[in-house]
Amino acid sequence: MPKMLVPLAEGFEEIEAITIIDVCRRGSIDVTVAGVTGMTIKGGQGIEVAADCLIDSIDINSYDMITLPGGLAGTLVLSESENVQSILKQMKVQGKYIGAICAAPLALHTADVLNEEFTCYPSIENQIRLDGYHQEQSTVIDGKVMTSQGVGTAIDFALKIVRQLQGESSFKALKESILA
């Protein structure tokens, strides 16, 4: 079973995080929620989520993918976290999947792991770069780096993660079962 790491920092976007965790677990991906700012992390809308572990205890060699939910406040923490930035760089070097939604592609840019083609929440591209930005696509896959635009694209993004890690038949079955 593929394993995915989802780091959460104070101010994360709840719908994006929970949708990614939920849909990917339904798609038979073993998802670990790692707290960057503690074991209980408060999202941007005040909803608290309990982490499975702290980011400091992660052995990235056992993961196939890391996915960052957005929320600008949480993204800024992920961008400033030496541990998260190091994990992103190591995952890139090891040829593993990297995903980010909403503002979180900014954290990928900070780590210098964002591929040429990407999307993000409109206006965040101004802090990244305009070259390679795709406003018209809800989810962009460039090699092993996947990016998406925000809350409204979270299910599409999570389903595409399932397609990448579990294959077309798992993707289709899950998509049908959740009426997406």
GICORPE-V324976 format. One record per residue. N is the residue number from 1. RES is the residue in three letters. PSI is psi in whole degrees, -180 to 180 (none if undefined). Layout:
n=N res=RES psi=PSI
n=N res=RES psi=PSI
This chain:
n=1 res=MET psi=128
n=2 res=PRO psi=150
n=3 res=LYS psi=136
n=4 res=MET psi=140
n=5 res=LEU psi=130
n=6 res=VAL psi=100
n=7 res=PRO psi=136
n=8 res=LEU psi=135
n=9 res=ALA psi=153
n=10 res=GLU psi=131
n=11 res=GLY psi=8
n=12 res=PHE psi=159
n=13 res=GLU psi=114
n=14 res=GLU psi=-47
n=15 res=ILE psi=-43
n=16 res=GLU psi=-49
n=17 res=ALA psi=-52
n=18 res=ILE psi=-39
n=19 res=THR psi=-46
n=20 res=ILE psi=-48
n=21 res=ILE psi=-50
n=22 res=ASP psi=-54
n=23 res=VAL psi=-41
n=24 res=CYS psi=-38
n=25 res=ARG psi=-40
n=26 res=ARG psi=-30
n=27 res=GLY psi=18
n=28 res=SER psi=39
n=29 res=ILE psi=130
n=30 res=ASP psi=106
n=31 res=VAL psi=128
n=32 res=THR psi=124
n=33 res=VAL psi=117
n=34 res=ALA psi=122
n=35 res=GLY psi=128
n=36 res=VAL psi=-33
n=37 res=THR psi=18
n=38 res=GLY psi=179
n=39 res=MET psi=-22
n=40 res=THR psi=122
n=41 res=ILE psi=129
n=42 res=LYS psi=127
n=43 res=GLY psi=178
n=44 res=GLY psi=-24
n=45 res=GLN psi=12
n=46 res=GLY psi=5
n=47 res=ILE psi=130
n=48 res=GLU psi=140
n=49 res=VAL psi=136
n=50 res=ALA psi=129
n=51 res=ALA psi=157
n=52 res=ASP psi=-30
n=53 res=CYS psi=176
n=54 res=LEU psi=149
n=55 res=ILE psi=-29
n=56 res=ASP psi=-21
n=57 res=SER psi=5
n=58 res=ILE psi=134
n=59 res=ASP psi=100
n=60 res=ILE psi=-18
n=61 res=ASN psi=-19
n=62 res=SER psi=3
n=63 res=TYR psi=146
n=64 res=ASP psi=-19
n=65 res=MET psi=152
n=66 res=ILE psi=135
n=67 res=THR psi=128
n=68 res=LEU psi=121
n=69 res=PRO psi=160
n=70 res=GLY psi=-149
n=71 res=GLY psi=116
n=72 res=LEU psi=-44
n=73 res=ALA psi=-45
n=74 res=GLY psi=-39
n=75 res=THR psi=-41
n=76 res=LEU psi=-37
n=77 res=VAL psi=-45
n=78 res=LEU psi=-36
n=79 res=SER psi=-30
n=80 res=GLU psi=-11
n=81 res=SER psi=116
n=82 res=GLU psi=-38
n=83 res=ASN psi=-49
n=84 res=VAL psi=-45
n=85 res=GLN psi=-40
n=86 res=SER psi=-43
n=87 res=ILE psi=-45
n=88 res=LEU psi=-46
n=89 res=LYS psi=-43
n=90 res=GLN psi=-41
n=91 res=MET psi=-40
n=92 res=LYS psi=-48
n=93 res=VAL psi=-37
n=94 res=GLN psi=1
n=95 res=GLY psi=31
n=96 res=LYS psi=166
n=97 res=TYR psi=143
n=98 res=ILE psi=132
n=99 res=GLY psi=152
n=100 res=ALA psi=144
n=101 res=ILE psi=151
n=102 res=CYS psi=-118
n=103 res=ALA psi=-18
n=104 res=ALA psi=-24
n=105 res=PRO psi=-22
n=106 res=LEU psi=-39
n=107 res=ALA psi=-34
n=108 res=LEU psi=-42
n=109 res=HIS psi=-44
n=110 res=THR psi=-39
n=111 res=ALA psi=-6
n=112 res=ASP psi=41
n=113 res=VAL psi=2
n=114 res=LEU psi=125
n=115 res=ASN psi=179
n=116 res=GLU psi=-48
n=117 res=GLU psi=133
n=118 res=PHE psi=168
n=119 res=THR psi=169
n=120 res=CYS psi=-178
n=121 res=TYR psi=131
n=122 res=PRO psi=128
n=123 res=SER psi=-28
n=124 res=ILE psi=-29
n=125 res=GLU psi=-27
n=126 res=ASN psi=-22
n=127 res=GLN psi=-9
n=128 res=ILE psi=-81
n=129 res=ARG psi=155
n=130 res=LEU psi=-31
n=131 res=ASP psi=123
n=132 res=GLY psi=-4
n=133 res=TYR psi=133
n=134 res=HIS psi=98
n=135 res=GLN psi=-29
n=136 res=GLU psi=-9
n=137 res=GLN psi=131
n=138 res=SER psi=-33
n=139 res=THR psi=135
n=140 res=VAL psi=130
n=141 res=ILE psi=118
n=142 res=ASP psi=101
n=143 res=GLY psi=-125
n=144 res=LYS psi=16
n=145 res=VAL psi=124
n=146 res=MET psi=134
n=147 res=THR psi=154
n=148 res=SER psi=168
n=149 res=GLN psi=-34
n=150 res=GLY psi=-163
n=151 res=VAL psi=-49
n=152 res=GLY psi=-14
n=153 res=THR psi=6
n=154 res=ALA psi=-41
n=155 res=ILE psi=-46
n=156 res=ASP psi=-46
n=157 res=PHE psi=-49
n=158 res=ALA psi=-40
n=159 res=LEU psi=-38
n=160 res=LYS psi=-29
n=161 res=ILE psi=-46
n=162 res=VAL psi=-43
n=163 res=ARG psi=-44
n=164 res=GLN psi=-42
n=165 res=LEU psi=-25
n=166 res=GLN psi=-11
n=167 res=GLY psi=169
n=168 res=GLU psi=-43
n=169 res=SER psi=-39
n=170 res=SER psi=-42
n=171 res=PHE psi=-51
n=172 res=LYS psi=-44
n=173 res=ALA psi=-44
n=174 res=LEU psi=-44
n=175 res=LYS psi=-44
n=176 res=GLU psi=-41
n=177 res=SER psi=-28
n=178 res=ILE psi=7
n=179 res=LEU psi=35
n=180 res=ALA psi=none
